Amino acid sequence: MCRHVAYLGPAVPIGDVLVRPPHALYRQSWAPRRQAHGTVNADGFGVGWYAPGDPVPARYRRSGPIWADTSFADLARVVRTGALLGAVRDATAADPDGEAAAAPFGTDSWLFSHNGAVCGWPHAPARLAAALPPVDLLSLEARCDSALVWALVLRRLRDGYEEPEALAGTTLALAATAPGSRLNFLLTDGETISATAWGDTLWYRADPGRATVVVASEPHDDDPLWTEVPDRTLLTATRTEVLLTPLKEPSA
C-alpha cells in the first residue's frame, strides 16, 4: 500500500525527484518494483514542498492517479525546492474523502506520510483515538487510518517530543494496540527527515558531499549509493548525516 519519498538537498525542480528518475514515484504509481502489498497506487497522490524563507510548506494533492493529472506535469517542471515529500496512494479501504485522504498531511512546518495499514481499522486503534483531545479528532482531514496516525504523531509533536521520538512512540503504541500493522512513516520539517521501517520497505541514498539525502519506499534508480533500512528501524537524516536506531517490539 502506497509509496513515498522525501528529499533534502540543493534546490531542484520537483520533477527531478518525482518524475525524471527511471523508477521515480511517478512510475511507482503503476509499476513499483518492491511493493509487497498492492500493485497499483492510483487512489490519489500528493507533494508538499518548501519555498526559501517560508517554513510552512505548500501542498498539491489530488484524488486520482498522478499520471492522469496534466497540471502536475507543469508544476513538477517549473517549481524548484530544496525539500519535499511526495506520495502515491493505494487505499486500504474505499473512502469518500478524495484528496483529503492523500498524503502528505501537513500542519505548521511538518509534512507527513504513511505507507502501510493499521490492522483492525477502525476498532483496534479506538483506545488511542479516545485519548486524543476532542479538537484533534474534529480536525482530522479524512476518515482513514493514515489521517488518525498523523493526529497521533502531531499530538506528540505538540506535546514537545522531537520528530524522531514522536514517530517512534506512535509506531510502538500502534504496534501494541493493532498488532500486524504496517507502519512506515515519513516526516519532515524541511530541515530533517524522520522515518520508520515497520513492515514494509524503506531505503535511503545519502551524498554528504553534495549535502543531499533521499529517503524512499524504494530506490528510484540503480545508483549503488542506495542503502536498505532494516525492518523495525527508526531513521533520522539531515542533508549530511543519516542515523539508524533499532526499534524494539512492544512486548520487548
C-alpha positions as CSV (number, residue, x, y, z in Angstrom):
1,M,0.0,0.0,0.0
2,C,1.4,3.3,-1.1
3,R,4.9,4.6,-2.0
4,H,6.5,7.8,-0.7
5,V,9.7,9.8,-0.9
6,A,11.4,12.7,0.9
7,Y,14.2,14.8,-0.4
8,L,16.6,17.3,1.2
9,G,19.4,19.0,-0.9
10,P,20.1,21.7,-3.4
11,A,17.1,23.3,-5.0
12,V,15.9,21.3,-8.0
13,P,12.7,21.1,-10.0
14,I,10.2,18.8,-8.2
15,G,10.2,16.6,-11.3
16,D,13.9,15.8,-10.8
17,V,12.9,13.8,-7.7
18,L,9.3,12.6,-8.5
19,V,9.2,12.2,-12.3
20,R,12.6,12.1,-14.1
21,P,14.4,9.1,-12.5
22,P,13.7,5.8,-14.3
23,H,11.8,4.4,-11.3
24,A,10.6,7.6,-9.8
25,L,7.5,7.9,-7.7
26,Y,5.6,8.7,-10.9
27,R,6.4,5.3,-12.3
28,Q,5.9,3.6,-8.9
29,S,2.2,4.6,-9.2
30,W,1.7,1.8,-11.7
31,A,4.9,-0.2,-11.7
32,P,6.6,-0.4,-8.2
33,R,9.5,-2.7,-8.0
34,R,9.5,-3.6,-4.3
35,Q,5.9,-3.2,-3.2
36,A,4.7,-6.3,-1.4
37,H,1.2,-5.1,-0.6
38,G,-0.9,-4.0,-3.6
39,T,0.2,-3.4,-7.2
40,V,-1.2,-0.1,-8.4
41,N,-1.1,3.2,-6.5
42,A,-3.9,5.1,-8.2
43,D,-6.1,6.2,-5.3
44,G,-4.6,9.7,-5.0
45,F,-1.2,11.4,-4.8
46,G,0.3,14.5,-3.3
47,V,3.5,16.5,-2.9
48,G,4.5,19.1,-0.3
49,W,7.5,21.4,-0.7
50,Y,9.2,24.3,1.0
51,A,10.0,27.7,-0.5
52,P,13.0,29.7,0.6
53,G,12.3,31.8,3.7
54,D,8.9,30.2,4.4
55,P,8.8,27.4,7.0
56,V,5.2,26.5,6.1
57,P,5.2,24.1,3.1
58,A,2.8,24.2,0.1
59,R,0.8,21.1,-0.8
60,Y,-0.7,19.8,-4.0
61,R,-3.0,16.8,-3.6
62,R,-5.4,15.0,-5.9
63,S,-7.8,12.0,-5.5
64,G,-6.9,10.4,-8.9
65,P,-3.7,8.8,-10.2
66,I,-0.6,11.0,-10.7
67,W,-0.3,10.1,-14.4
68,A,-3.8,11.5,-15.1
69,D,-3.1,14.9,-13.8
70,T,-1.9,17.1,-16.6
71,S,-1.5,20.1,-14.4
72,F,1.0,18.3,-12.2
73,A,3.4,17.9,-15.2
74,D,3.8,21.6,-15.5
75,L,4.1,22.1,-11.7
76,A,6.8,19.4,-11.5
77,R,8.7,21.0,-14.4
78,V,8.9,24.6,-13.0
79,V,8.6,24.5,-9.2
80,R,12.0,24.3,-7.6
81,T,12.7,23.3,-3.9
82,G,15.4,22.1,-1.6
83,A,13.0,20.0,0.5
84,L,9.9,18.0,-0.4
85,L,7.8,15.0,0.5
86,G,5.7,13.1,-2.2
87,A,3.4,10.1,-2.0
88,V,1.2,8.0,-4.2
89,R,-1.7,6.1,-2.6
90,D,-3.2,2.7,-2.7
91,A,-6.2,3.0,-0.3
92,T,-6.6,0.4,2.5
93,A,-10.3,0.6,2.0
94,A,-12.8,2.6,-0.1
95,D,-13.4,6.0,1.4
96,P,-15.3,9.2,0.3
97,D,-12.6,11.6,1.3
98,G,-10.9,12.1,-2.0
99,E,-7.8,14.2,-2.0
100,A,-8.2,14.9,1.8
101,A,-7.0,11.3,2.3
102,A,-4.0,11.7,0.1
103,A,-0.6,12.3,1.7
104,P,1.2,14.4,2.6
105,F,-0.7,15.5,5.6
106,G,0.5,18.8,7.0
107,T,0.4,21.2,9.9
108,D,2.6,24.1,10.7
109,S,6.1,23.3,9.3
110,W,5.5,19.5,9.1
111,L,4.7,17.1,6.3
112,F,3.8,13.5,7.0
113,S,3.1,10.3,5.0
114,H,2.1,6.8,6.0
115,N,3.0,3.8,3.8
116,G,1.1,0.8,5.3
117,A,-2.1,0.0,7.0
118,V,-3.4,-0.2,10.6
119,C,-4.8,-3.7,11.2
120,G,-8.3,-3.9,12.7
121,W,-9.3,-0.5,11.4
122,P,-11.2,1.3,12.9
123,H,-11.8,-0.7,16.0
124,A,-8.2,-1.6,17.0
125,P,-6.8,1.9,17.4
126,A,-10.0,3.2,19.1
127,R,-8.4,3.4,22.5
128,L,-5.6,5.6,21.2
129,A,-8.1,7.8,19.4
130,A,-10.2,8.2,22.5
131,A,-7.1,9.5,24.4
132,L,-6.7,12.4,21.9
133,P,-8.3,15.8,22.8
134,P,-11.6,16.2,21.0
135,V,-10.3,19.1,19.0
136,D,-7.7,16.7,17.4
137,L,-10.4,14.3,16.3
138,L,-12.6,17.1,15.0
139,S,-9.6,18.4,13.0
140,L,-8.9,15.1,11.1
141,E,-8.6,15.8,7.4
142,A,-10.1,12.4,6.5
143,R,-11.6,9.3,8.0
144,C,-8.8,6.9,7.0
145,D,-6.2,5.2,9.1
146,S,-3.3,7.5,7.9
147,A,-5.2,10.6,9.0
148,L,-5.6,9.2,12.5
149,V,-1.9,8.2,12.6
150,W,-1.0,11.8,11.7
151,A,-3.2,13.1,14.5
152,L,-1.4,10.8,17.0
153,V,2.1,11.9,15.7
154,L,1.0,15.6,15.7
155,R,-0.2,15.3,19.3
156,R,3.2,14.1,20.4
157,L,4.9,16.9,18.5
158,R,2.7,19.5,20.1
159,D,3.5,17.9,23.5
160,G,7.1,18.7,22.9
161,Y,8.6,15.5,21.5
162,E,11.3,15.7,18.9
163,E,10.3,14.4,15.5
164,P,12.1,11.0,15.8
165,E,10.6,10.5,19.3
166,A,7.1,11.3,18.1
167,L,7.4,8.8,15.2
168,A,8.9,6.0,17.4
169,G,6.4,6.5,20.2
170,T,3.4,6.4,17.8
171,T,4.8,3.4,16.0
172,L,5.2,1.4,19.2
173,A,1.8,2.4,20.5
174,L,0.1,1.4,17.3
175,A,2.1,-1.9,17.1
176,A,0.9,-2.8,20.6
177,T,-2.8,-1.9,20.1
178,A,-3.0,-3.1,16.5
179,P,-0.6,-6.0,16.0
180,G,0.4,-6.8,12.5
181,S,0.1,-3.2,11.3
182,R,2.5,-1.9,8.7
183,L,3.8,1.4,10.0
184,N,6.3,3.0,7.6
185,F,6.1,6.7,8.4
186,L,7.8,9.7,6.8
187,L,8.0,13.1,8.5
188,T,9.9,16.2,7.5
189,D,10.1,19.9,8.6
190,G,12.2,20.9,5.6
191,E,15.5,20.6,7.5
192,T,15.4,17.0,8.8
193,I,13.7,13.7,7.8
194,S,12.5,11.1,10.2
195,A,11.2,7.8,9.1
196,T,10.2,4.3,10.3
197,A,10.7,0.9,8.7
198,W,8.0,-1.3,10.2
199,G,6.5,-4.0,8.0
200,D,7.4,-2.5,4.6
201,T,10.5,-1.5,2.6
202,L,12.5,1.7,3.2
203,W,15.7,2.9,1.5
204,Y,17.9,5.9,1.6
205,R,20.5,7.5,-0.6
206,A,23.0,9.9,1.1
207,D,25.5,12.1,-0.6
208,P,27.1,14.2,2.1
209,G,29.5,15.9,-0.3
210,R,26.5,17.4,-2.1
211,A,24.5,17.8,1.1
212,T,21.8,15.6,-0.3
213,V,19.7,12.8,1.1
214,V,16.7,10.9,-0.3
215,V,14.5,8.6,1.8
216,A,12.0,6.5,-0.1
217,S,9.9,3.3,0.0
218,E,12.1,2.0,-2.8
219,P,15.1,3.3,-4.9
220,H,14.1,5.4,-7.9
221,D,17.2,4.4,-9.9
222,D,20.0,1.9,-9.7
223,D,22.6,4.1,-8.0
224,P,24.8,2.0,-5.8
225,L,24.6,4.6,-3.0
226,W,21.1,3.4,-2.1
227,T,21.0,1.5,1.2
228,E,18.1,-0.6,2.5
229,V,16.9,0.2,6.0
230,P,16.4,-2.9,8.2
231,D,12.8,-3.6,9.4
232,R,12.0,-2.3,12.9
233,T,14.3,0.8,12.5
234,L,14.0,4.5,13.1
235,L,15.8,6.7,10.5
236,T,16.8,10.3,11.2
237,A,18.5,12.3,8.5
238,T,19.9,15.7,7.7
239,R,21.5,16.8,4.5
240,T,24.9,15.5,5.7
241,E,24.1,12.6,8.1
242,V,21.9,9.6,8.5
243,L,21.3,7.8,11.8
244,L,19.6,4.4,12.1
245,T,18.2,3.3,15.5
246,P,16.6,-0.2,16.1
247,L,13.0,-0.2,17.4
248,K,12.0,-3.0,19.8
249,E,8.7,-4.9,19.5
250,P,6.3,-3.6,22.2
251,S,6.4,-6.9,24.1
252,A,10.2,-6.5,24.4
